[in-house]
Amino acid sequence: MARITIEDFDTMRHRNPMWYIDDAQRERHKRAPTIVPYKVCLVNVCSFTFIFHSLPQLRLCLEYYSLEHQPSSTLPVYDGNFGGDHWETQRWFEKLPQFLLEKPKRLKVIAALKKALEAYSEVSEAETGTVKKPLHEW
């Protein structure tokens, strides 16, 4: 059973592994920390906790798990200089545990993310207006 919680942001507890997708809430919080509340959504499902800092991040993750077959994640060499270390070239979805892609767990993850989307949609600050790119362009 999934556990969904929406908490106030804490820099020590809520890292943002998808910062390059949408970091608008943190930037807004950095400028004026007391004006607009900064809420994060935690989704604990199948012994793994997802941390979302905005609705675009959650929607992108839901889109990723909704695909039954994942396309190749190989980055073409000509796309740019990504550095020499492996972690520098990994995108957010390549850092997720692979056991969550097994069909029974994937279905649980999808159900949990849909519930989280409903709950987190009620937080007005979570919608940042970030332009959505195709899934594997991030």
Buried (B, 14 or more C-beta within 10 A) or exposed (E): EBEBEBEEBEEEEBEBEBEEBBBBBBEBBEEEEEEEEBBBBBBBBBEEEBBBBBBBBBBBBBBBBEEEEEEEEEBEEEEEEEEEEEEEEEBBBEEBEEEBBEEEBBEBBBBBBBBBBEBBEEBEBBBBEBEEEEBBEE
